[in-house]
Amino acid sequence: MNQESASSRQSRLVAALAGGWVADAAALGLHWVYDGQRIQEVGGHSPEFMQPREEYFKGVFGYFAHGGKRSGDISHYGAATGVLTDSLLANRGTLDIRDYQRRFRTFFGPGGQWHGYIDNPTRITLDNLNRNEQNAIEQALASTAVNLTDRQKRILVQKVLPYTRYLSGDELEVPVRQAVNLTYQDEAIQDAGVHIAQTIDRQLTPLSGADDTQLPAITKLPPLVACFCGQHDLMAMTEAAVRVTNHSDEAVAWARCSARLLDHLFRGEPLSSALEAAIAEAPDPDALTKARAASSLDGPGAGDSHGRTCYLHEAMPVIFHILSHARSFTEAVRANIRCGGDSCGRAWIIGPAMAAVYGVGGAQGIPLSWLAGVTDGDAIFSDLEKLVPMGSSLQNDVDD
């Protein structure tokens, strides 16, 4: 791989990842309005980057989920994608499930950074992570050789949990022993604390997702595909990441379809061949083929034909329809918004796919003004520029 081709590939990947953030933020204002006429009334020719307002939902079917958000903010989908991006950055482009779970729980759980809507997979995943931890605690206490009082058990669990939530294995011994020593100088009790911490660490399971087939299964995929683009273990990494939040075979199947699409586009292949490759992975290839067969771009019509809710079997045909017929990033994003329903969820495949094909700027790429309209875009896009070379390094290792 020469330097010029590496540079070109990295530019395409950065643009593609940025496309997800832009398409999500663009759709937020009218997200979950299901009435096409209302979307046309309030959005007109340019329905993107509108301020979320409850009044848009009055008198029509929809769900106003983004009170307090402003034009340019991202949805909960973008927030979850950011969590996985941060984990990939921290692990130099590799997928560490425990790290991802920890960051997910810290970000969306009590006291976390997220202020906004919590979807069903996120809520159940948080419940499962808490339940997994409680089961691990019970196993650790049951296997402790030291005879502890109930009070000592409670205190030791309180001492060790802050460390088991961000450290693993041998990293636990010194800080846990020091923390226990603040209350108990007895070496046997300190040993028990280390045992409890390391047992909890061993017993935590990577399976934490909900039995759910909605869009959160695939919206996080762009940064993961960018890191494992062209690698033989992309599908294995896709499944592992998806099952953190969506422990469902159907969700994994649609995720494989989405990852295959993005992988081909991220490697610079034509959109038509990428769509064909992705259809081969789909659990319902006929629905995707039908969606592509329409004569012209019609976002609302695609929603009428296939559905516009959060479920993958509805969203994926709409995504494939828009990708098959839109001829620019702007056209695709506007068609997605006008379709209505879960436009922010669909944006995380439509945006990266169209940006991979058309790049940034010009008549067909991401408008520069839209990039500037994303809240905290400078920090987000800076992280993407750091992440992409990490994936390229992994790819070079495979190629060598």
C-alpha positions as CSV (number, residue, x, y, z in Angstrom):
1,M,0.0,0.0,0.0
2,N,1.7,3.2,-1.1
3,Q,1.5,6.5,0.8
4,E,-0.7,8.2,-1.7
5,S,-3.3,5.4,-1.6
6,A,-3.2,5.3,2.2
7,S,-3.8,9.0,2.3
8,S,-6.7,8.8,-0.1
9,R,-8.2,5.9,1.8
10,Q,-7.9,7.7,5.2
11,S,-9.6,10.8,3.7
12,R,-12.5,8.8,2.5
13,L,-12.9,7.1,5.9
14,V,-12.8,10.3,7.8
15,A,-15.4,11.8,5.4
16,A,-17.6,8.7,5.8
17,L,-17.5,8.8,9.6
18,A,-18.2,12.5,9.6
19,G,-21.2,11.8,7.4
20,G,-22.9,9.8,10.2
21,W,-22.6,12.6,12.7
22,V,-23.9,15.2,10.1
23,A,-26.8,13.1,8.9
24,D,-27.9,12.4,12.5
25,A,-27.7,16.0,13.6
26,A,-29.5,17.1,10.4
27,A,-32.5,14.8,11.2
28,L,-32.8,15.5,14.9
29,G,-35.4,18.4,14.6
30,L,-38.0,16.2,12.9
31,H,-37.0,12.9,14.3
32,W,-40.0,10.6,15.0
33,V,-42.5,12.8,13.2
34,Y,-44.4,10.2,11.2
35,D,-46.6,12.5,9.2
36,G,-45.1,13.4,5.8
37,Q,-47.4,16.4,5.3
38,R,-46.4,17.9,8.6
39,I,-42.7,17.4,7.8
40,Q,-43.3,19.2,4.5
41,E,-45.2,22.0,6.2
42,V,-42.5,22.8,8.8
43,G,-39.4,21.7,6.9
44,G,-40.1,22.8,3.4
45,H,-37.3,22.5,0.9
46,S,-34.6,22.3,3.7
47,P,-35.8,20.2,6.6
48,E,-32.4,19.7,8.0
49,F,-30.9,21.1,11.2
50,M,-34.2,22.3,12.6
51,Q,-34.6,23.1,16.2
52,P,-36.5,20.3,17.9
53,R,-39.9,21.7,18.9
54,E,-42.9,19.9,20.5
55,E,-45.3,22.0,18.4
56,Y,-44.2,20.0,15.3
57,F,-45.8,16.9,16.8
58,K,-49.2,18.4,17.8
59,G,-52.1,16.9,15.9
60,V,-50.1,14.2,14.1
61,F,-48.7,10.8,15.1
62,G,-45.2,11.0,16.4
63,Y,-43.1,11.1,19.6
64,F,-41.3,14.2,20.8
65,A,-38.1,12.7,22.4
66,H,-35.6,15.5,22.2
67,G,-36.8,18.3,24.5
68,G,-33.9,20.5,25.5
69,K,-31.8,19.6,22.5
70,R,-30.8,22.3,20.0
71,S,-30.1,22.5,16.3
72,G,-26.9,20.6,15.6
73,D,-27.1,18.3,18.6
74,I,-26.9,14.5,18.0
75,S,-29.4,11.9,19.0
76,H,-29.0,9.1,21.5
77,Y,-27.8,7.1,18.5
78,G,-24.9,9.5,18.0
79,A,-24.1,9.4,21.7
80,A,-23.9,5.6,21.6
81,T,-21.7,5.7,18.5
82,G,-19.5,8.2,20.4
83,V,-19.1,5.7,23.3
84,L,-17.8,3.0,20.9
85,T,-15.6,5.5,19.2
86,D,-14.0,6.5,22.5
87,S,-13.4,2.8,23.4
88,L,-11.8,2.1,20.0
89,L,-9.6,5.2,20.4
90,A,-8.5,4.1,23.9
91,N,-7.6,0.7,22.6
92,R,-5.8,1.8,19.5
93,G,-8.4,0.7,17.0
94,T,-9.1,-2.7,18.6
95,L,-12.4,-3.9,20.1
96,D,-12.3,-4.5,23.9
97,I,-15.8,-5.6,24.9
98,R,-15.2,-5.1,28.6
99,D,-13.9,-1.5,28.0
100,Y,-16.9,-0.8,25.7
101,Q,-19.4,-2.1,28.3
102,R,-17.8,-0.1,31.0
103,R,-17.9,3.1,29.0
104,F,-21.4,2.4,27.9
105,R,-22.6,2.0,31.5
106,T,-20.6,5.0,32.7
107,F,-21.9,7.3,30.0
108,F,-25.6,6.3,30.0
109,G,-26.0,5.1,33.5
110,P,-26.8,7.1,36.7
111,G,-24.4,10.1,37.0
112,G,-23.3,9.7,33.4
113,Q,-22.8,12.3,30.8
114,W,-25.9,11.6,28.7
115,H,-28.9,13.8,29.1
116,G,-31.7,12.8,26.8
117,Y,-33.8,9.9,25.5
118,I,-32.9,6.4,26.5
119,D,-34.0,3.7,24.0
120,N,-35.2,0.2,24.9
121,P,-31.9,-1.7,24.1
122,T,-29.9,0.9,26.1
123,R,-32.3,0.6,29.1
124,I,-32.2,-3.2,29.1
125,T,-28.4,-3.3,28.5
126,L,-27.9,-1.1,31.6
127,D,-30.2,-3.4,33.6
128,N,-28.3,-6.5,32.3
129,L,-24.9,-5.0,33.1
130,N,-26.1,-4.2,36.7
131,R,-27.5,-7.8,37.0
132,N,-24.3,-9.3,35.7
133,E,-22.3,-7.4,38.2
134,Q,-24.6,-8.4,41.1
135,N,-24.3,-12.1,40.1
136,A,-20.5,-11.8,40.0
137,I,-20.6,-10.2,43.5
138,E,-22.6,-13.1,44.9
139,Q,-20.2,-15.6,43.4
140,A,-17.2,-13.8,44.7
141,L,-18.6,-13.6,48.3
142,A,-19.6,-17.2,48.2
143,S,-16.1,-18.3,47.2
144,T,-14.2,-16.2,49.8
145,A,-12.2,-18.4,52.2
146,V,-12.0,-15.8,54.9
147,N,-14.9,-15.8,57.4
148,L,-16.4,-12.3,57.0
149,T,-19.2,-10.6,58.8
150,D,-22.1,-9.3,56.8
151,R,-20.8,-5.7,57.6
152,Q,-17.3,-6.6,56.3
153,K,-18.8,-8.1,53.1
154,R,-20.8,-4.9,52.5
155,I,-17.8,-2.7,53.0
156,L,-15.4,-4.8,50.9
157,V,-17.9,-4.8,48.0
158,Q,-18.1,-1.0,48.4
159,K,-14.4,-0.8,48.4
160,V,-13.7,-3.0,45.3
161,L,-16.5,-2.0,42.9
162,P,-15.0,1.4,41.8
163,Y,-11.9,-0.6,40.7
164,T,-13.6,-3.5,39.0
165,R,-15.4,-1.0,36.8
166,Y,-12.2,0.2,35.1
167,L,-9.4,-2.2,35.9
168,S,-8.9,-5.9,35.3
169,G,-6.8,-8.9,36.3
170,D,-3.5,-8.1,38.1
171,E,-4.2,-4.3,37.9
172,L,-6.7,-4.8,40.7
173,E,-4.5,-6.0,43.5
174,V,-2.5,-3.0,44.6
175,P,-5.3,-0.3,44.5
176,V,-7.9,-2.7,46.1
177,R,-5.4,-3.7,48.9
178,Q,-4.7,0.0,49.5
179,A,-8.4,0.9,49.6
180,V,-9.2,-1.9,52.0
181,N,-6.3,-1.0,54.2
182,L,-7.9,2.4,54.9
183,T,-10.5,0.5,56.9
184,Y,-9.0,-2.9,57.6
185,Q,-5.3,-3.4,58.4
186,D,-5.8,-7.2,58.8
187,E,-4.0,-8.8,55.9
188,A,-6.5,-11.6,55.7
189,I,-9.3,-9.2,55.1
190,Q,-7.2,-7.4,52.5
191,D,-6.6,-10.7,50.8
192,A,-10.4,-11.3,50.8
193,G,-10.9,-7.9,49.2
194,V,-8.5,-8.7,46.4
195,H,-10.1,-12.1,45.9
196,I,-13.6,-10.5,45.7
197,A,-12.4,-8.0,43.1
198,Q,-10.6,-10.5,40.9
199,T,-13.5,-12.9,41.1
200,I,-16.0,-10.2,40.1
201,D,-13.7,-9.4,37.2
202,R,-13.5,-13.0,36.0
203,Q,-17.2,-13.6,36.3
204,L,-18.5,-10.6,34.4
205,T,-19.9,-11.7,31.0
206,P,-19.6,-10.1,27.6
207,L,-23.3,-10.8,26.9
208,S,-25.2,-7.8,28.0
209,G,-27.6,-6.9,25.2
210,A,-31.4,-6.9,24.9
211,D,-33.3,-9.3,22.8
212,D,-34.1,-6.4,20.4
213,T,-34.1,-5.9,16.7
214,Q,-34.2,-2.2,16.4
215,L,-31.8,0.3,14.9
216,P,-29.4,0.7,17.8
217,A,-27.9,-2.6,16.6
218,I,-26.4,-1.0,13.5
219,T,-26.0,2.7,14.2
220,K,-22.7,2.2,16.1
221,L,-21.1,0.3,13.2
222,P,-19.3,3.0,11.1
223,P,-16.3,3.6,13.5
224,L,-16.0,-0.2,14.0
225,V,-16.0,-0.9,10.3
226,A,-13.5,1.9,9.7
227,C,-11.1,0.1,12.2
228,F,-11.6,-3.4,10.7
229,C,-12.1,-2.4,7.1
230,G,-11.1,-5.2,4.8
231,Q,-10.0,-7.5,7.6
232,H,-11.0,-11.2,7.9
233,D,-12.4,-10.7,11.4
234,L,-14.8,-7.8,10.6
235,M,-17.9,-9.9,10.9
236,A,-16.8,-11.5,14.2
237,M,-16.1,-8.0,15.5
238,T,-19.4,-6.8,14.3
239,E,-21.3,-9.5,16.1
240,A,-19.4,-9.0,19.3
241,A,-20.1,-5.3,19.3
242,V,-23.7,-5.7,18.4
243,R,-24.4,-8.2,21.1
244,V,-23.3,-5.7,23.8
245,T,-26.6,-3.9,23.2
246,N,-28.7,-6.2,21.0
247,H,-28.4,-9.9,21.8
248,S,-30.5,-11.1,18.9
249,D,-29.6,-13.3,15.9
250,E,-31.8,-11.2,13.6
251,A,-30.1,-8.0,14.8
252,V,-26.7,-9.5,14.1
253,A,-27.8,-10.6,10.7
254,W,-28.9,-7.1,9.7
255,A,-25.7,-5.8,11.3
256,R,-23.6,-8.1,9.1
257,C,-25.5,-6.7,6.1
258,S,-24.8,-3.1,7.1
259,A,-21.2,-3.8,7.9
260,R,-20.6,-5.5,4.5
261,L,-22.1,-2.5,2.8
262,L,-19.9,0.0,4.7
263,D,-16.8,-2.2,4.3
264,H,-17.1,-2.2,0.5
265,L,-17.8,1.5,0.4
266,F,-15.0,2.4,2.8
267,R,-12.6,0.5,0.6
268,G,-13.7,2.7,-2.4
269,E,-15.9,0.2,-4.3
270,P,-18.9,1.4,-6.3
271,L,-22.2,1.8,-4.5
272,S,-24.0,-0.6,-6.8
273,S,-21.6,-3.5,-6.0
274,A,-21.5,-2.7,-2.3
275,L,-25.3,-2.9,-2.2
276,E,-25.3,-6.2,-4.0
277,A,-22.6,-7.6,-1.6
278,A,-24.7,-6.4,1.4
279,I,-27.9,-8.0,0.1
280,A,-26.2,-11.3,0.1
281,E,-25.8,-11.0,3.9
282,A,-29.4,-9.8,4.6
283,P,-31.9,-11.9,6.4
284,D,-34.6,-10.6,3.9
285,P,-32.8,-10.0,0.6
286,D,-36.0,-9.8,-1.3
287,A,-37.2,-6.7,0.7
288,L,-33.9,-5.0,-0.1
289,T,-34.1,-5.9,-3.8
290,K,-37.6,-4.6,-4.0
291,A,-36.6,-1.4,-2.3
292,R,-33.9,-0.8,-4.9
293,A,-36.2,-1.5,-7.8
294,A,-38.3,1.7,-7.5
295,S,-38.1,4.0,-10.5
296,S,-37.0,7.1,-8.6
297,L,-36.1,8.5,-5.2
298,D,-39.2,8.7,-3.0
299,G,-38.4,8.8,0.7
300,P,-42.0,9.1,1.9
301,G,-43.1,6.4,-0.5
302,A,-40.4,4.1,0.7
303,G,-41.7,4.6,4.2
304,D,-45.2,3.8,3.1
305,S,-44.1,0.6,1.4
306,H,-41.6,-0.7,3.9
307,G,-42.3,1.0,7.2
308,R,-40.6,3.9,9.0
309,T,-40.3,2.7,12.6
310,C,-37.1,1.7,14.4
311,Y,-37.3,-2.0,13.5
312,L,-34.5,-3.2,11.2
313,H,-36.8,-5.1,8.9
314,E,-38.5,-1.7,8.1
315,A,-35.5,0.6,8.2
316,M,-33.1,-1.4,6.1
317,P,-35.2,-1.4,2.9
318,V,-35.8,2.4,3.3
319,I,-32.0,2.8,3.6
320,F,-31.4,0.7,0.5
321,H,-34.0,2.6,-1.5
322,I,-32.4,6.0,-0.6
323,L,-28.9,4.8,-1.3
324,S,-29.9,3.3,-4.6
325,H,-31.5,6.5,-5.9
326,A,-30.0,9.6,-4.2
327,R,-27.4,11.4,-6.2
328,S,-25.8,13.5,-3.5
329,F,-25.3,13.5,0.3
330,T,-27.8,16.4,0.6
331,E,-30.5,14.6,-1.5
332,A,-30.1,11.4,0.6
333,V,-30.3,13.2,3.9
334,R,-33.4,15.2,2.9
335,A,-35.1,12.1,1.5
336,N,-34.4,10.3,4.8
337,I,-35.9,13.2,6.9
338,R,-39.0,13.5,4.6
339,C,-39.6,9.7,5.0
340,G,-40.3,10.4,8.7
341,G,-40.2,8.1,11.6
342,D,-36.8,7.0,12.8
343,S,-34.7,9.2,10.5
344,C,-31.9,9.6,13.0
345,G,-31.4,5.8,13.2
346,R,-31.4,5.4,9.4
347,A,-29.0,8.3,9.2
348,W,-26.1,6.3,10.6
349,I,-25.9,4.1,7.5
350,I,-27.1,6.6,4.9
351,G,-24.7,9.3,6.0
352,P,-21.5,7.3,6.1
353,A,-22.4,5.5,2.9
354,M,-23.1,8.6,0.9
355,A,-20.1,10.4,2.3
356,A,-17.8,7.5,1.4
357,V,-19.0,7.8,-2.2
358,Y,-19.2,11.6,-2.5
359,G,-16.8,12.9,0.1
360,V,-16.9,16.5,1.5
361,G,-17.9,19.6,-0.4
362,G,-18.8,20.2,-4.0
363,A,-22.2,19.6,-5.5
364,Q,-22.5,16.0,-4.2
365,G,-20.5,15.8,-1.0
366,I,-21.2,16.8,2.6
367,P,-21.9,20.6,2.6
368,L,-19.3,22.4,4.5
369,S,-21.9,24.5,6.3
370,W,-23.5,21.2,7.5
371,L,-20.2,20.1,9.0
372,A,-20.0,23.5,10.8
373,G,-23.5,23.0,12.1
374,V,-22.8,19.9,14.2
375,T,-22.5,20.7,17.9
376,D,-19.0,20.1,19.2
377,G,-18.0,19.1,15.7
378,D,-14.4,20.3,16.1
379,A,-13.8,17.7,18.9
380,I,-15.8,15.0,17.2
381,F,-14.1,15.3,13.8
382,S,-10.7,15.6,15.5
383,D,-11.3,12.2,17.2
384,L,-12.2,10.7,13.8
385,E,-9.0,11.9,12.3
386,K,-7.2,10.1,15.2
387,L,-9.2,6.9,14.9
388,V,-8.9,6.3,11.2
389,P,-5.1,5.9,11.1
390,M,-5.4,3.3,13.9
391,G,-7.6,1.2,11.6
392,S,-5.2,1.7,8.7
393,S,-2.3,0.4,10.9
394,L,-4.3,-2.7,11.6
395,Q,-5.0,-3.2,7.9
396,N,-1.3,-2.7,7.1
397,D,-0.5,-5.5,9.6
398,V,-2.9,-7.8,7.8
399,D,-1.6,-6.9,4.4
400,D,2.0,-7.5,5.5
